[in-house]
Amino acid sequence: MYTKNKVKPFNKKIYLASPTMHGEEFKYIEEAYKTNWMSTVGENINEVERIAAEKAGVKYAVALCNCTSALHLCCKLAGEKLYGKPSVGHGALEGKRVFSSDMTFDATVNPIVYEGGIPIFIDTEEESWNMDPIALEKAFEIYPDVKLVVYAELYGFPGRVDLIKEICEKHNALLIEDAAEAMGATLNGKQCGSFGDYAAISYNGNKIITGSSGGCLLTNSIEDATKARKWSTQARENAPWYQHEEVGYNYRMSNVVAGVIRGQYPHLNEHIESKKEIYERYKIELKDLPVTLNPITDGTAPNYWLSCLNINKDSMCKQVRDDSKALYIKEKGKTCPTEILEAISSINAEGRPIWKPMHMQPMYRMHDCIGRNGTIRCRTNAYISGGVEDIGADIFDRGLCLPSDNKMTKEEQDIIIEVIKRCFE
């Protein structure tokens, strides 16, 4: 148990991010109950699809059981558009290389593998913590045959997805935008989720709005939306019996879950504002420490989903991590993510490390990760290859996510801030 702080723990847990409910959700849940539309058909689903498309600035949304299923169907749609319908037992991306964000949750990458693709990771740019456009250009020089890019927006703070889109168009590649964490965020006034040829958003329990689960696939193609809906209900054909001519999935959203999401959507901007207040308070109160918070790219309006902290290199104490544990040696005036997370936990508050880059994950360590100056072959947990720094690994080493729950009071956040400050003593 971490005891240095000698700060009395909170009586209730302060979460990283938890659902914020308002009451309207019950109205639509009750509507599903009273009309007996409890399964994967109903007015709540229809409304979620309409609202999701309208909010994101696209023509069509397909309501699914989670964002991962949406990303999977994005990969399947893209693969069939690029390479044709695969034979039974093979994925739509079978044997094809696909460029992917490196510093992200594995749900961004795994759907590529579901469809038989080979992920090639693109390093992170320090300026935004998102995919580096310069590294993506280099990747196309190395692998000119690649025709699909999967780009994730990190923690609700968009990067230069407009440049990523331009690079994809230049190389005749499709773009899948993983906007799971960025619903409501914008770049130059354009909504995240509207830049990709396909996109996915999330209503998971910790997201900016929630249905407890759920996600949507976003597209401007009626043909692709229709195909995704069919696949999501086991690809049943229009016949009086159960007729199947291709592989399908049980991915459709429940009308009950859709009721929760329908009741949450009116509060999206309210949630963003409260998350912004949390971020701004951290930024002001921690300004005298050798740290930076999530970078905000010019022209973007984040949704501030998670406030994250990065410790300056010269203020890091010694820290090592293996695949399951972390150790550090305390130094005066210095700290590390492990110490801060232990300190936060000791007062009954929740933080977590920054996403561990995909090229550092055991299952993907032998996949290429492309940096600004060429190929970096991933062989160990942390490395520098050819004098090129691994930006994603460095951010992971020095970064952590702070408690960002929008039900956290100012007084509670002030105590968390004081605990962080003490770690630098």
TAWOKA-V19720 format. One record per residue. N is the residue number from 0. RES is the residue in three letters. SS is DSSP state (H for helix, E for strand, - for the rest). PHI is phi in whole degrees, 0 to 359 (NA if undefined). PSI is psi as a letter, one per 20 degrees, with the letter a starting at -180 (NA if undefined). Layout:
n = <N:N>
res = <RES:RES>
ss = <SS:SS>
phi = <PHI:PHI>
psi = <PSI:PSI>
This chain:
n = <0:1:2:3:4:5:6:7:8:9:10:11:12:13:14:15:16:17:18:19:20:21:22:23:24:25:26:27:28:29:30:31:32:33:34:35:36:37:38:39:40:41:42:43:44:45:46:47:48:49:50:51:52:53:54:55:56:57:58:59:60:61:62:63:64:65:66:67:68:69:70:71:72:73:74:75:76:77:78:79:80:81:82:83:84:85:86:87:88:89:90:91:92:93:94:95:96:97:98:99:100:101:102:103:104:105:106:107:108:109:110:111:112:113:114:115:116:117:118:119:120:121:122:123:124:125:126:127:128:129:130:131:132:133:134:135:136:137:138:139:140:141:142:143:144:145:146:147:148:149:150:151:152:153:154:155:156:157:158:159:160:161:162:163:164:165:166:167:168:169:170:171:172:173:174:175:176:177:178:179:180:181:182:183:184:185:186:187:188:189:190:191:192:193:194:195:196:197:198:199:200:201:202:203:204:205:206:207:208:209:210:211:212:213:214:215:216:217:218:219:220:221:222:223:224:225:226:227:228:229:230:231:232:233:234:235:236:237:238:239:240:241:242:243:244:245:246:247:248:249:250:251:252:253:254:255:256:257:258:259:260:261:262:263:264:265:266:267:268:269:270:271:272:273:274:275:276:277:278:279:280:281:282:283:284:285:286:287:288:289:290:291:292:293:294:295:296:297:298:299:300:301:302:303:304:305:306:307:308:309:310:311:312:313:314:315:316:317:318:319:320:321:322:323:324:325:326:327:328:329:330:331:332:333:334:335:336:337:338:339:340:341:342:343:344:345:346:347:348:349:350:351:352:353:354:355:356:357:358:359:360:361:362:363:364:365:366:367:368:369:370:371:372:373:374:375:376:377:378:379:380:381:382:383:384:385:386:387:388:389:390:391:392:393:394:395:396:397:398:399:400:401:402:403:404:405:406:407:408:409:410:411:412:413:414:415:416:417:418:419:420:421:422:423:424>
res = <MET:TYR:THR:LYS:ASN:LYS:VAL:LYS:PRO:PHE:ASN:LYS:LYS:ILE:TYR:LEU:ALA:SER:PRO:THR:MET:HIS:GLY:GLU:GLU:PHE:LYS:TYR:ILE:GLU:GLU:ALA:TYR:LYS:THR:ASN:TRP:MET:SER:THR:VAL:GLY:GLU:ASN:ILE:ASN:GLU:VAL:GLU:ARG:ILE:ALA:ALA:GLU:LYS:ALA:GLY:VAL:LYS:TYR:ALA:VAL:ALA:LEU:CYS:ASN:CYS:THR:SER:ALA:LEU:HIS:LEU:CYS:CYS:LYS:LEU:ALA:GLY:GLU:LYS:LEU:TYR:GLY:LYS:PRO:SER:VAL:GLY:HIS:GLY:ALA:LEU:GLU:GLY:LYS:ARG:VAL:PHE:SER:SER:ASP:MET:THR:PHE:ASP:ALA:THR:VAL:ASN:PRO:ILE:VAL:TYR:GLU:GLY:GLY:ILE:PRO:ILE:PHE:ILE:ASP:THR:GLU:GLU:GLU:SER:TRP:ASN:MET:ASP:PRO:ILE:ALA:LEU:GLU:LYS:ALA:PHE:GLU:ILE:TYR:PRO:ASP:VAL:LYS:LEU:VAL:VAL:TYR:ALA:GLU:LEU:TYR:GLY:PHE:PRO:GLY:ARG:VAL:ASP:LEU:ILE:LYS:GLU:ILE:CYS:GLU:LYS:HIS:ASN:ALA:LEU:LEU:ILE:GLU:ASP:ALA:ALA:GLU:ALA:MET:GLY:ALA:THR:LEU:ASN:GLY:LYS:GLN:CYS:GLY:SER:PHE:GLY:ASP:TYR:ALA:ALA:ILE:SER:TYR:ASN:GLY:ASN:LYS:ILE:ILE:THR:GLY:SER:SER:GLY:GLY:CYS:LEU:LEU:THR:ASN:SER:ILE:GLU:ASP:ALA:THR:LYS:ALA:ARG:LYS:TRP:SER:THR:GLN:ALA:ARG:GLU:ASN:ALA:PRO:TRP:TYR:GLN:HIS:GLU:GLU:VAL:GLY:TYR:ASN:TYR:ARG:MET:SER:ASN:VAL:VAL:ALA:GLY:VAL:ILE:ARG:GLY:GLN:TYR:PRO:HIS:LEU:ASN:GLU:HIS:ILE:GLU:SER:LYS:LYS:GLU:ILE:TYR:GLU:ARG:TYR:LYS:ILE:GLU:LEU:LYS:ASP:LEU:PRO:VAL:THR:LEU:ASN:PRO:ILE:THR:ASP:GLY:THR:ALA:PRO:ASN:TYR:TRP:LEU:SER:CYS:LEU:ASN:ILE:ASN:LYS:ASP:SER:MET:CYS:LYS:GLN:VAL:ARG:ASP:ASP:SER:LYS:ALA:LEU:TYR:ILE:LYS:GLU:LYS:GLY:LYS:THR:CYS:PRO:THR:GLU:ILE:LEU:GLU:ALA:ILE:SER:SER:ILE:ASN:ALA:GLU:GLY:ARG:PRO:ILE:TRP:LYS:PRO:MET:HIS:MET:GLN:PRO:MET:TYR:ARG:MET:HIS:ASP:CYS:ILE:GLY:ARG:ASN:GLY:THR:ILE:ARG:CYS:ARG:THR:ASN:ALA:TYR:ILE:SER:GLY:GLY:VAL:GLU:ASP:ILE:GLY:ALA:ASP:ILE:PHE:ASP:ARG:GLY:LEU:CYS:LEU:PRO:SER:ASP:ASN:LYS:MET:THR:LYS:GLU:GLU:GLN:ASP:ILE:ILE:ILE:GLU:VAL:ILE:LYS:ARG:CYS:PHE:GLU>
ss = <-:-:-:-:-:-:-:-:-:-:-:-:-:E:-:-:-:-:-:-:-:-:-:H:H:H:H:H:H:H:H:H:H:H:H:-:-:-:-:-:-:-:H:H:H:H:H:H:H:H:H:H:H:H:H:H:-:-:-:E:E:E:E:E:-:-:H:H:H:H:H:H:H:H:H:H:H:H:H:H:H:H:H:-:-:-:-:-:-:-:-:-:-:-:-:-:E:E:E:E:E:-:-:-:-:-:H:H:H:H:H:H:H:H:-:-:-:E:E:E:E:E:-:E:-:-:-:-:-:-:E:-:H:H:H:H:H:H:H:H:H:H:-:-:-:-:-:E:E:E:E:E:-:-:-:-:-:-:-:-:H:H:H:H:H:H:H:H:H:H:-:-:-:E:E:E:E:E:-:-:-:-:-:-:-:E:E:-:-:E:E:-:-:-:-:-:-:E:E:E:E:E:-:E:-:-:-:-:-:-:-:E:-:-:E:E:E:E:E:-:-:H:H:H:H:H:H:H:H:H:H:H:E:-:-:E:-:-:-:-:-:-:-:E:-:-:-:-:-:E:-:E:-:-:H:H:H:H:H:H:H:H:H:H:H:H:H:H:H:H:H:H:H:H:H:H:H:H:H:H:H:H:H:H:H:-:-:-:-:-:E:E:E:-:-:-:-:-:-:E:E:-:-:-:-:-:-:E:E:E:E:-:H:H:H:E:-:E:E:E:E:-:-:-:-:E:E:E:E:-:-:-:-:-:E:-:H:H:H:H:H:H:H:H:H:H:-:-:E:-:-:E:E:-:-:-:-:H:H:H:-:H:H:H:-:-:-:E:E:E:E:-:-:E:E:E:E:-:-:-:-:-:-:E:E:-:-:E:E:-:H:H:H:H:H:H:H:H:E:E:E:-:-:-:-:-:-:-:-:H:H:H:H:H:H:H:H:H:H:H:H:H:H:-:->
phi = <NA:284:237:301:294:53:254:297:296:298:290:241:286:264:273:301:195:230:299:242:259:231:114:299:304:298:302:278:296:296:299:297:294:292:274:69:267:258:260:255:222:155:294:298:297:301:289:299:296:294:292:300:295:296:295:278:79:239:275:221:229:241:279:231:288:196:288:298:295:296:295:299:291:300:295:294:298:297:298:291:293:279:236:88:289:283:286:302:92:236:274:291:247:311:75:265:283:226:280:219:305:264:270:196:283:292:295:292:264:305:300:300:289:309:264:83:280:245:291:242:270:251:297:267:267:297:290:226:68:246:307:277:301:295:295:295:300:298:298:292:293:282:234:291:278:292:233:215:235:247:244:250:264:269:60:86:244:295:261:269:296:295:290:301:297:298:295:299:297:300:256:55:250:274:239:256:257:274:258:306:263:239:302:91:280:223:233:52:81:262:290:299:103:248:273:282:297:222:214:223:235:236:241:303:302:256:279:298:228:219:237:82:205:109:198:226:269:246:201:258:252:296:296:290:296:296:295:296:298:297:301:287:240:65:54:288:278:280:217:289:241:280:250:229:243:206:291:234:219:266:247:288:288:285:293:287:301:299:296:296:297:300:284:275:305:297:256:302:295:298:295:299:297:291:293:296:300:298:301:296:294:302:299:290:284:257:297:270:266:281:220:231:259:316:289:252:288:307:88:259:238:294:262:58:307:234:277:235:235:235:276:302:302:282:248:271:281:291:217:229:226:252:280:215:227:224:229:211:245:292:231:301:79:233:206:204:304:299:295:297:296:295:295:297:298:294:253:71:238:244:233:199:295:302:309:286:305:297:290:264:285:309:284:240:296:267:273:294:233:263:260:298:244:130:290:246:277:274:234:226:297:214:198:232:240:62:78:261:287:273:294:301:296:292:296:300:296:253:244:206:265:268:307:228:288:279:258:292:280:301:296:294:294:299:293:299:298:297:297:298:301:295:293:269:283>
psi = <p:p:i:h:h:k:p:p:q:q:h:q:p:o:q:g:p:r:q:o:q:i:h:h:h:h:g:h:g:h:g:g:g:h:i:j:n:i:c:k:q:r:h:g:g:g:h:g:g:g:g:g:g:g:h:i:k:r:h:q:q:o:p:r:h:r:h:g:h:g:h:g:h:g:h:g:g:g:g:h:h:g:j:r:p:r:r:p:i:q:r:i:k:o:j:p:q:p:p:q:q:g:n:r:q:i:h:h:h:h:h:g:h:h:j:j:r:o:p:p:q:p:r:q:p:h:h:i:j:a:p:o:h:g:h:g:g:h:h:h:h:h:m:i:i:p:j:p:p:o:p:p:p:p:j:j:n:q:b:m:h:g:h:g:g:g:g:g:h:h:j:l:q:q:p:p:o:n:k:h:i:j:p:i:q:q:o:k:i:p:p:p:i:j:h:q:h:q:r:p:r:q:k:r:h:j:r:h:q:q:j:h:a:q:r:q:p:p:q:j:o:h:g:h:g:g:g:g:g:g:h:i:l:j:l:p:r:n:q:i:r:o:p:p:i:r:p:r:q:m:i:q:q:q:h:g:g:h:g:g:g:h:i:h:h:i:j:g:h:g:g:g:g:h:h:g:g:g:g:h:g:g:g:g:h:j:h:j:q:m:r:q:r:p:q:o:p:p:i:q:o:r:i:k:g:p:p:q:p:p:p:q:g:j:j:p:r:p:p:q:q:b:i:i:r:q:q:q:o:p:q:p:j:r:a:r:h:g:g:g:h:g:g:g:h:i:j:k:q:p:a:r:q:q:p:p:q:h:i:i:q:h:i:j:h:j:q:q:p:p:a:h:k:a:p:o:p:o:h:r:h:q:r:p:p:k:j:p:q:o:g:g:h:g:g:g:h:j:q:q:p:q:p:k:p:j:i:p:r:g:g:g:h:h:g:g:g:h:g:g:h:h:h:j:NA>
